[in-house]
Amino acid sequence: MTKRKAAAHWPDSAAATNFIGEVLHGYARAMPHIDVRGLTMYFELHGEGPPLLHISGSGGDLRATMPDRTLLNRTFTGLHYDHRGLGQTNVGDAQPTMEDFAEDAAALCAAHGWDRCHVMGTSFGGMVAQHLAIRHPSLIDRLVLNCTSPGGDAASYPLHELQHLSAEERADSWMPLMDTRYVPGEDLPGLAGFTQLLRERQTADPSADSAAGNARQLEARRHHDATDGLGGITAPTLVCAGKYDGVAPMVNSEKLVAAIPDAILETFEGGHIFMLQDPEAMPRIRDFLLA
């Protein structure tokens, strides 16, 4: 695919710190549903440039994750979507596997006429991206895996074990997983004003469909194990990790890099959402994708 040089108006590090509330430069182009593999899948396209598929994490909902505001929209055409059973995509008829989530992503790209694109998977999305890269190597130009794990003996934190807790207990458990430096009653480092929003998302009362979709996603996540196929990934791969991640500890990223041929590891100041905490993260990802 044709590469494009970095846009001249990419913000410097100081400007990037305004990502959460002030980066309003996404360009909304389409926000419809599309029929994919028996699902009615909600997706959004933002930005201009080479195609970039964004694969989101556990419990993701585009109504809450602000895909129109990602800094990468300044350089790429970003395809974002709600996983089956989450956000505005329906649940489907059966318990999905990790392979199903990967095939959903591949089918969505095909429906948009994308036979080759960059892929960035974050957390659960990084797990999906691993299976996608193994099963559809010709689809992926460059691969970014953020705050994720290969599975097996290097699995991410078992989030399904938090589901029996009350909403407040779940939020209390969630915060130190987001950043191991978390001090109760204080903001997460680098996220002043955003910490309460994270708690509120954990304590929100989901609809019946959302609860069902989330449970199915966590069940698939529980069985994630891509270790046997990682050595066959052919796309140039950047693995990004937060130093204080309690969900996907650094050792898991190191194992990904050891298993994927010629993969590169970058570490950032932050936890599981280092992309919001470290202003160097998104520019580094952009540069890798444009290389």
C-alpha positions in Angstrom: 0.0 0.0 0.0 1.1 3.6 -0.6 2.8 5.2 2.5 2.3 8.8 3.3 4.5 11.1 5.2 3.5 12.5 8.6 1.1 15.4 8.4 2.8 18.7 9.2 0.1 19.7 11.7 0.7 16.8 14.0 0.7 18.2 17.5 3.8 18.3 19.7 4.0 16.6 23.0 2.5 19.4 25.0 -0.5 19.6 22.7 -1.0 15.9 22.8 -1.7 16.1 26.6 -5.0 17.6 25.7 -6.1 14.3 24.1 -9.0 13.6 26.5 -10.9 16.8 26.3 -9.6 19.1 23.7 -8.5 17.1 20.7 -11.4 17.7 18.4 -9.9 17.2 15.0 -11.5 13.9 13.9 -13.4 14.0 10.6 -16.6 12.0 10.8 -17.4 10.5 7.4 -19.8 7.6 8.0 -21.6 6.2 11.1 -23.9 3.4 9.8 -24.5 -0.3 10.4 -23.4 -3.0 8.1 -24.4 -6.7 7.9 -21.3 -8.9 8.7 -21.3 -12.6 9.4 -24.9 -12.6 10.6 -24.4 -9.5 12.7 -25.6 -6.0 12.3 -22.4 -4.2 13.1 -22.0 -0.6 14.0 -18.9 1.2 12.7 -17.5 4.6 12.2 -15.0 6.0 9.7 -12.8 9.0 10.7 -9.9 10.9 9.3 -8.0 10.9 6.0 -5.0 8.8 4.8 -3.9 5.2 4.7 -6.5 2.7 6.1 -6.1 1.8 9.8 -8.4 -0.7 11.5 -8.9 0.0 15.2 -9.8 -3.0 17.4 -11.1 -2.0 20.8 -10.9 -3.5 24.3 -13.2 -5.3 26.7 -16.6 -3.7 27.1 -15.8 -1.1 24.4 -18.6 1.1 23.1 -17.9 3.8 20.5 -20.4 6.1 22.2 -18.0 6.3 25.1 -14.6 5.9 23.6 -14.6 9.0 21.4 -13.1 7.5 18.2 -13.6 10.8 16.4 -11.0 12.4 18.7 -8.0 10.1 18.3 -4.9 11.9 17.1 -4.3 9.2 14.5 -7.3 10.6 12.5 -5.0 13.4 11.4 -2.9 10.9 9.5 -5.1 7.8 8.7 -8.5 6.8 7.7 -9.6 5.0 10.9 -12.2 2.2 10.8 -13.7 1.7 14.3 -16.4 -0.7 15.2 -18.4 -2.2 18.1 -17.6 -5.8 18.8 -20.5 -8.3 18.7 -22.8 -7.8 21.7 -21.3 -4.4 22.6 -22.3 -0.8 21.9 -24.6 -0.7 18.9 -23.8 -4.1 17.5 -26.1 -7.0 18.2 -25.2 -10.0 20.3 -25.4 -12.8 17.7 -26.8 -16.3 18.2 -24.0 -18.2 20.0 -21.1 -17.9 22.3 -18.2 -16.5 20.1 -14.6 -17.7 20.2 -11.5 -15.5 19.8 -11.4 -16.8 16.2 -14.9 -15.4 15.7 -13.9 -12.0 16.8 -11.0 -12.1 14.4 -13.2 -13.2 11.5 -15.6 -10.4 12.3 -12.8 -7.9 11.9 -11.6 -9.5 8.6 -15.2 -9.5 7.2 -15.7 -5.9 8.2 -12.5 -5.0 6.2 -13.7 -7.0 3.3 -17.1 -5.3 3.4 -15.3 -1.9 3.1 -13.1 -3.1 0.2 -10.0 -3.1 2.3 -7.7 -5.9 1.1 -4.8 -4.6 3.0 -4.5 -2.1 6.0 -2.7 -1.3 9.2 -4.2 -2.8 12.3 -4.1 -1.5 15.9 -5.5 -3.7 18.6 -5.8 -2.4 22.2 -6.2 -4.7 25.2 -8.8 -7.3 24.2 -8.5 -5.8 20.8 -4.8 -6.7 20.8 -5.8 -10.3 21.4 -8.2 -10.2 18.5 -5.5 -8.6 16.4 -3.1 -11.5 17.1 -5.6 -14.0 15.9 -6.4 -11.8 12.9 -2.7 -11.6 12.0 -2.3 -15.3 12.3 -5.4 -16.2 10.3 -5.2 -13.4 7.7 -1.5 -12.5 7.2 -2.1 -10.9 3.8 -4.6 -8.4 5.2 -2.2 -6.6 7.6 0.5 -4.1 6.5 1.7 -3.1 9.9 0.5 -4.3 13.3 0.3 -2.4 16.6 -0.5 -4.4 19.8 -1.3 -2.2 22.8 -1.4 -3.3 26.5 -2.2 -6.9 25.6 -1.1 -10.5 26.2 -0.4 -13.6 24.2 -2.4 -15.9 26.5 -1.4 -19.2 27.9 1.0 -18.8 30.8 1.1 -15.0 30.0 -2.6 -14.2 30.1 -4.0 -10.8 31.0 -5.8 -10.3 34.3 -8.9 -12.5 34.5 -11.5 -9.8 34.3 -14.3 -12.3 34.3 -13.5 -12.9 38.0 -14.7 -9.4 38.8 -18.2 -9.9 37.5 -19.6 -11.3 40.7 -18.7 -8.2 42.6 -21.0 -5.3 43.3 -20.6 -2.3 41.0 -18.6 -0.3 43.6 -16.4 -3.3 44.5 -15.7 -3.9 40.9 -14.7 -0.2 40.4 -12.4 -0.4 43.5 -10.7 -3.5 42.0 -10.5 -2.0 38.5 -8.6 1.2 39.3 -5.3 -0.4 40.5 -5.5 -2.6 37.5 -5.6 0.5 35.3 -2.4 1.8 37.0 -0.6 -0.1 39.8 0.4 3.3 41.3 -3.2 4.2 42.0 -4.0 5.6 45.4 -7.7 5.4 46.5 -9.3 8.8 46.5 -6.7 10.3 44.1 -6.6 10.7 40.3 -4.7 8.1 38.2 -1.3 9.6 37.3 -1.5 11.7 34.3 -5.3 11.6 34.2 -6.6 14.4 36.3 -10.3 14.8 35.9 -10.7 11.5 34.0 -10.4 9.0 36.9 -14.0 9.5 38.1 -15.3 8.8 34.6 -13.5 5.5 34.6 -15.1 4.6 37.9 -18.5 5.6 36.6 -18.1 3.4 33.6 -17.6 0.4 35.9 -20.6 1.3 38.1 -23.0 2.0 35.3 -26.1 -0.2 35.0 -25.8 -2.0 31.7 -28.8 -3.0 29.6 -29.7 -6.7 29.3 -28.2 -6.9 25.8 -25.0 -5.2 27.0 -24.6 -7.5 30.0 -25.0 -10.5 27.7 -22.5 -9.2 25.2 -20.0 -8.4 27.8 -20.3 -11.8 29.4 -19.8 -13.5 26.1 -16.8 -11.4 25.3 -15.2 -12.1 28.7 -15.8 -15.8 28.2 -14.0 -15.8 24.9 -11.2 -13.7 26.4 -10.8 -16.2 29.2 -9.8 -18.8 26.6 -7.4 -16.5 24.5 -4.2 -18.3 23.6 -2.4 -17.3 20.5 1.1 -18.5 21.6 1.3 -21.3 19.0 0.7 -19.0 16.1 2.7 -15.9 17.0 5.8 -17.1 15.3 4.0 -17.1 12.0 3.0 -13.4 12.1 4.6 -11.7 9.1 3.6 -8.1 9.5 6.1 -5.7 11.1 4.8 -5.4 14.7 5.1 -2.8 17.4 4.2 -3.9 20.9 3.4 -1.1 23.2 3.2 -1.4 27.0 2.6 0.8 30.0 5.1 0.4 32.8 2.4 0.3 35.5 -0.2 -1.9 33.8 -2.0 -4.2 36.1 -4.1 -5.9 33.4 -1.4 -6.8 30.9 1.9 -6.7 32.9 5.1 -5.8 31.1 6.3 -9.4 31.1 3.4 -10.3 28.8 4.5 -7.7 26.2 8.1 -9.0 26.5 6.8 -12.5 25.7 4.9 -11.2 22.7 8.0 -9.5 21.3 10.1 -12.7 21.9 7.5 -14.8 20.0 6.7 -12.5 17.0 9.5 -12.3 14.4 11.3 -8.9 14.5 8.7 -7.3 16.8 9.7 -4.1 18.5 8.8 -3.2 22.2 8.1 0.3 23.3 7.3 1.2 26.9 5.5 4.2 28.1 4.8 6.2 31.3 1.4 4.9 32.3 -0.7 1.9 33.0 -3.3 0.1 31.0 -4.4 3.3 29.3 -0.9 4.7 28.7 -2.2 6.1 25.4 -4.0 8.8 27.4 -1.2 9.2 30.1 1.9 9.5 28.0 1.9 12.1 25.3 4.7 10.3 23.5 2.6 7.2 22.8 0.4 8.2 19.9 3.1 10.0 18.0 5.4 6.9 18.3 2.6 4.6 17.0 1.9 7.0 14.2 5.6 7.0 13.2 5.8 3.2 13.2 2.7 2.9 11.0 4.1 5.4 8.5 7.6 3.8 8.4 
